[in-house]
Amino acid sequence: MSLNQLRHAMRWWFSASNHEVKVVVLAKFHFARAEVILERWEEEDRDHQGPITRNRAAAMERSPDGSIAQPVLQQTITISRDTTADPESYHVAGPATLVERWC
């Protein structure tokens, strides 16, 4: 699955759960690049004042309380293999708090 397909599935999880799912974690494995991308998504309620265009309204969903819920990317971690190191080692790019928060 592509990262865009995973993001589409993330939106489905929020919607299908009637917005009861609070966090969706995506993991994309790029075998050719020896890389893993982790994304943590959460929904946030957005109270927009003023008119909302049809396009923006179609992209948003309403939570059970009637507020507008929109997925927001909270954090990303990229893990890649260091092909120059022996023994094998990995680079981790992104905030350490992401891993700490999941534990």
N, CA, C and O of each residue as an XYZ file, in Angstrom:
412
protein
N       0.834     -1.190      0.000
C       0.000      0.000      0.000
C       0.874      1.246      0.000
O       1.916      1.289      0.653
N       0.445      2.238     -0.725
C       1.173      3.504     -0.727
C       0.835      4.287      0.540
O      -0.127      3.968      1.240
N       1.626      5.301      0.822
C       1.359      6.140      1.987
C       0.014      6.855      1.834
O      -0.707      7.028      2.816
N      -0.325      7.268      0.620
C      -1.632      7.901      0.390
C      -2.775      6.927      0.654
O      -3.801      7.320      1.209
N      -2.615      5.668      0.266
C      -3.645      4.663      0.543
C      -3.777      4.425      2.042
O      -4.887      4.260      2.548
N      -2.655      4.405      2.753
C      -2.702      4.244      4.208
C      -3.415      5.426      4.859
O      -4.180      5.249      5.807
N      -3.166      6.617      4.355
C      -3.840      7.804      4.905
C      -5.338      7.762      4.637
O      -6.133      8.210      5.464
N      -5.720      7.229      3.494
C      -7.154      7.049      3.210
C      -7.758      6.060      4.204
O      -8.859      6.283      4.707
N      -7.048      4.974      4.488
C      -7.516      3.984      5.469
C      -7.605      4.604      6.861
O      -8.507      4.271      7.629
N      -6.682      5.499      7.191
C      -6.714      6.185      8.486
C      -8.009      6.975      8.629
O      -8.658      6.929      9.674
N      -8.380      7.694      7.584
C      -9.634      8.461      7.627
C     -10.831      7.515      7.800
O     -11.779      7.825      8.521
N     -10.770      6.359      7.128
C     -11.846      5.376      7.265
C     -11.979      4.925      8.716
O     -13.098      4.834      9.220
N     -10.872      4.640      9.404
C     -10.931      4.186     10.797
C     -11.618      5.215     11.684
O     -12.453      4.863     12.518
N     -11.269      6.484     11.508
C     -11.929      7.520     12.306
C     -13.425      7.550     12.003
O     -14.243      7.589     12.923
N     -13.783      7.534     10.738
C     -15.182      7.619     10.332
C     -15.973      6.376     10.727
O     -17.055      6.488     11.303
N     -15.442      5.187     10.421
C     -16.162      3.936     10.694
C     -16.384      3.709     12.179
O     -17.333      3.029     12.568
N     -15.520      4.272     13.009
C     -15.677      4.112     14.460
C     -16.590      5.183     15.048
O     -16.735      5.278     16.266
N     -17.207      5.992     14.181
C     -18.020      7.120     14.638
C     -17.177      8.042     15.519
O     -17.663      8.627     16.487
N     -15.910      8.151     15.155
C     -14.939      9.029     15.813
C     -14.625      8.597     17.244
O     -14.219      9.414     18.071
N     -14.815      7.302     17.532
C     -14.427      6.749     18.831
C     -12.939      6.393     18.848
O     -12.310      6.418     19.906
N     -12.375      6.061     17.683
C     -10.930      5.829     17.592
C     -10.256      7.174     17.811
O     -10.602      8.162     17.163
N      -9.298      7.211     18.719
C      -8.647      8.479     19.074
C      -7.295      8.658     18.398
O      -6.892      9.788     18.120
N      -6.585      7.560     18.128
C      -5.250      7.627     17.542
C      -5.129      6.540     16.477
O      -5.540      5.400     16.691
N      -4.563      6.902     15.333
C      -4.246      5.929     14.288
C      -2.753      6.052     14.000
O      -2.247      7.146     13.748
N      -2.063      4.929     14.040
C      -0.632      4.893     13.736
C      -0.454      4.176     12.400
O      -0.908      3.046     12.223
N       0.206      4.845     11.473
C       0.499      4.253     10.170
C       1.957      3.821     10.142
O       2.828      4.510     10.671
N       2.214      2.682      9.525
C       3.580      2.195      9.340
C       3.756      1.840      7.866
O       3.073      0.957      7.349
N       4.664      2.526      7.203
C       4.952      2.281      5.792
C       6.368      1.738      5.679
O       7.321      2.374      6.128
N       6.502      0.569      5.082
C       7.797     -0.079      4.891
C       8.238      0.103      3.442
O       7.558     -0.352      2.523
N       9.363      0.761      3.239
C       9.961      0.917      1.912
C      11.129     -0.063      1.843
O      12.234      0.246      2.291
N      10.883     -1.232      1.286
C      11.911     -2.268      1.258
C      13.110     -1.862      0.407
O      14.253     -2.116      0.787
N      12.861     -1.238     -0.731
C      13.962     -0.850     -1.618
C      14.882      0.176     -0.960
O      16.090      0.174     -1.198
N      14.309      1.051     -0.134
C      15.116      2.078      0.541
C      15.524      1.662      1.948
O      16.212      2.410      2.642
N      15.104      0.475      2.371
C      15.385     -0.009      3.732
C      14.977      1.048      4.752
O      15.774      1.479      5.586
N      13.700      1.456      4.660
C      13.210      2.562      5.475
C      11.805      2.266      5.994
O      10.996      1.637      5.312
N      11.533      2.726      7.202
C      10.205      2.616      7.802
C       9.750      4.023      8.171
O      10.502      4.782      8.783
N       8.530      4.367      7.803
C       7.944      5.649      8.186
C       6.772      5.366      9.112
O       5.872      4.601      8.766
N       6.784      5.981     10.283
C       5.693      5.868     11.249
C       5.025      7.229     11.375
O       5.703      8.241     11.554
N       3.700      7.258     11.283
C       2.945      8.496     11.460
C       1.878      8.281     12.521
O       1.193      7.258     12.529
N       1.744      9.255     13.417
C       0.688      9.202     14.439
C      -0.314     10.312     14.133
O       0.023     11.495     14.112
N      -1.569      9.888     13.896
C      -2.656     10.801     13.557
C      -3.676     10.845     14.687
O      -3.968      9.822     15.308
N      -4.210     12.015     14.949
C      -5.311     12.194     15.895
C      -6.321     13.134     15.259
O      -5.965     13.991     14.450
N      -7.575     12.968     15.630
C      -8.593     13.897     15.151
C      -8.678     15.085     16.092
O      -8.560     14.951     17.311
N      -8.882     16.236     15.500
C      -9.105     17.444     16.281
C     -10.415     18.057     15.834
O     -10.755     18.042     14.651
N     -11.136     18.591     16.786
C     -12.366     19.305     16.459
C     -12.001     20.708     16.013
O     -11.233     21.416     16.665
N     -12.562     21.076     14.909
C     -12.296     22.404     14.351
C     -13.613     23.160     14.290
O     -14.532     22.759     13.576
N     -13.702     24.223     15.017
C     -14.867     25.095     14.915
C     -14.518     26.222     13.961
O     -13.787     27.148     14.315
N     -15.039     26.137     12.768
C     -14.777     27.169     11.771
C     -15.875     28.212     11.858
O     -17.062     27.888     11.882
N     -15.466     29.450     11.904
C     -16.441     30.524     11.900
C     -16.591     31.013     10.478
O     -15.635     31.016      9.703
N     -17.764     31.414     10.152
C     -18.021     31.898      8.812
C     -18.381     30.755      7.879
O     -18.483     29.605      8.307
N     -18.572     31.068      6.614
C     -19.007     30.045      5.656
C     -17.913     29.024      5.370
O     -16.724     29.340      5.380
N     -18.342     27.806      5.117
C     -17.439     26.728      4.723
C     -17.777     26.369      3.280
O     -18.940     26.138      2.950
N     -16.777     26.324      2.436
C     -17.019     25.981      1.039
C     -17.464     24.523      0.933
O     -17.233     23.726      1.843
N     -18.096     24.188     -0.172
C     -18.540     22.800     -0.375
C     -17.361     21.835     -0.385
O     -17.446     20.738      0.167
N     -16.265     22.243     -1.010
C     -15.084     21.371     -1.052
C     -14.536     21.119      0.340
O     -14.203     19.983      0.678
N     -14.435     22.171      1.161
C     -13.909     21.988      2.515
C     -14.883     21.162      3.347
O     -14.452     20.306      4.120
N     -16.167     21.395      3.210
C     -17.159     20.630      3.969
C     -17.110     19.155      3.594
O     -17.274     18.291      4.456
N     -16.885     18.859      2.318
C     -16.816     17.463      1.883
C     -15.595     16.764      2.460
O     -15.619     15.553      2.675
N     -14.536     17.510      2.710
C     -13.303     16.917      3.239
C     -13.352     16.726      4.746
O     -12.488     16.058      5.315
N     -14.343     17.300      5.390
C     -14.440     17.221      6.848
C     -15.614     16.344      7.248
O     -16.550     16.145      6.473
N     -15.555     15.833      8.443
C     -16.655     15.035      8.968
C     -17.075     15.597     10.299
O     -16.293     16.243     10.997
N     -18.312     15.344     10.640
C     -18.807     15.819     11.925
C     -18.693     14.716     12.960
O     -19.005     13.556     12.692
N     -18.238     15.098     14.149
C     -18.181     14.180     15.285
C     -19.588     14.002     15.829
O     -20.488     14.762     15.472
N     -19.796     12.997     16.698
C     -21.130     12.787     17.267
C     -21.689     14.029     17.959
O     -22.906     14.208     18.003
N     -20.827     14.885     18.496
C     -21.321     16.086     19.171
C     -21.613     17.224     18.198
O     -21.992     18.316     18.621
N     -21.440     16.981     16.903
C     -21.757     17.982     15.895
C     -20.587     18.857     15.487
O     -20.695     19.619     14.526
N     -19.473     18.763     16.195
C     -18.313     19.570     15.826
C     -17.630     18.952     14.607
O     -17.838     17.781     14.288
N     -16.832     19.739     13.950
C     -16.143     19.256     12.757
C     -14.840     18.587     13.178
O     -13.994     19.201     13.830
N     -14.691     17.320     12.797
C     -13.495     16.549     13.147
C     -12.604     16.436     11.920
O     -13.069     16.169     10.812
N     -11.314     16.646     12.146
C     -10.368     16.586     11.041
C      -9.099     15.883     11.509
O      -8.550     16.246     12.549
N      -8.613     14.870     10.757
C      -7.363     14.206     11.137
C      -6.188     15.174     11.046
O      -6.073     15.951     10.098
N      -5.323     15.107     12.048
C      -4.146     15.970     12.084
C      -2.924     15.090     12.342
O      -2.905     14.304     13.289
N      -1.911     15.229     11.497
C      -0.658     14.497     11.686
C       0.062     15.096     12.883
O       0.448     16.264     12.866
N       0.242     14.285     13.926
C       0.864     14.768     15.154
C       2.374     14.590     15.135
O       3.112     15.488     15.539
N       2.840     13.425     14.664
C       4.278     13.160     14.674
C       4.648     12.146     13.599
O       3.839     11.312     13.193
N       5.883     12.244     13.157
C       6.429     11.310     12.173
C       7.817     10.868     12.622
O       8.619     11.674     13.096
N       8.086      9.579     12.466
C       9.424      9.033     12.712
C       9.833      8.266     11.458
O       9.043      7.502     10.902
N      11.066      8.474     11.021
C      11.618      7.728      9.897
C      12.808      6.924     10.404
O      13.726      7.473     11.013
N      12.783      5.631     10.149
C      13.864      4.731     10.550
C      14.494      4.202      9.269
O      13.816      3.612      8.427
N      15.801      4.419      9.132
C      16.486      3.963      7.921
C      17.778      3.250      8.290
O      18.413      3.553      9.300
N      18.144      2.303      7.452
C      19.355      1.520      7.694
C      20.581      2.303      7.238
O      20.583      2.912      6.168
N      21.608      2.278      8.056
C      22.896      2.877      7.705
C      23.712      1.797      7.006
O      24.244      0.892      7.649
N      23.803      1.899      5.696
C      24.482      0.858      4.916
C      25.999      0.944      5.021
O      26.699      0.045      4.554
N      26.520      2.015      5.630
C      27.975      2.160      5.747
C      28.508      1.594      7.056
O      29.722      1.467      7.221
N      27.633      1.254      7.979
C      28.074      0.811      9.308
C      28.214     -0.702      9.368
O      27.470     -1.441      8.724
N      29.187     -1.143     10.158
C      29.360     -2.568     10.428
C      29.707     -2.695     11.906
O      30.773     -2.221     12.297
N      28.896     -3.291     12.739
C      27.690     -4.039     12.401
C      26.549     -3.104     11.986
O      26.625     -1.884     12.132
N      25.500     -3.723     11.467
C      24.353     -3.001     10.964
C      23.794     -2.055     12.020
O      23.655     -2.425     13.186
N      23.474     -0.833     11.606
C      22.849      0.115     12.526
C      21.790      0.911     11.772
O      21.686      0.832     10.548
N      21.008      1.678     12.525
C      19.871      2.392     11.953
C      19.859      3.838     12.416
O      20.304      4.156     13.519
N      19.346      4.702     11.561
C      19.131      6.107     11.900
C      17.653      6.269     12.241
O      16.789      5.743     11.538
N      17.365      6.989     13.309
C      15.988      7.299     13.683
C      15.847      8.809     13.639
O      16.513      9.524     14.388
N      14.974      9.298     12.754
C      14.750     10.735     12.614
C      13.331     11.050     13.059
O      12.365     10.456     12.580
N      13.225     11.985     13.973
C      11.921     12.381     14.487
C      11.996     12.525     15.983
O      12.994     12.153     16.598
N      10.951     13.061     16.574
C      10.969     13.307     18.021
C      10.942     12.015     18.824
O      10.159     11.110     18.537
N      11.795     11.940     19.821
C      11.833     10.758     20.691
C      10.540     10.610     21.476
O      10.193      9.505     21.894
N       9.827     11.701     21.681
C       8.588     11.633     22.467
C       7.543     10.748     21.813
O       6.648     10.248     22.495
N       7.637     10.544     20.510
C       6.678      9.677     19.832
C       6.756      8.267     20.389
O       5.733      7.674     20.732
N       7.961      7.730     20.480
C       8.144      6.378     21.000
C       7.780      6.339     22.483
O       7.099      5.415     22.927
N       8.222      7.320     23.241
C       7.923      7.357     24.673
C       6.424      7.401     24.920
O       5.931      6.765     25.851
N       5.706      8.133     24.109
C       4.262      8.290     24.306
C       3.506      6.995     24.026
O       2.457      6.750     24.621
N       4.034      6.159     23.118
C       3.361      4.904     22.782
C       3.592      3.832     23.825
O       2.819      2.878     23.899
N       4.633      3.959     24.633
C       4.993      2.908     25.594
C       4.191      3.026     26.875
O       4.368      2.222     27.790
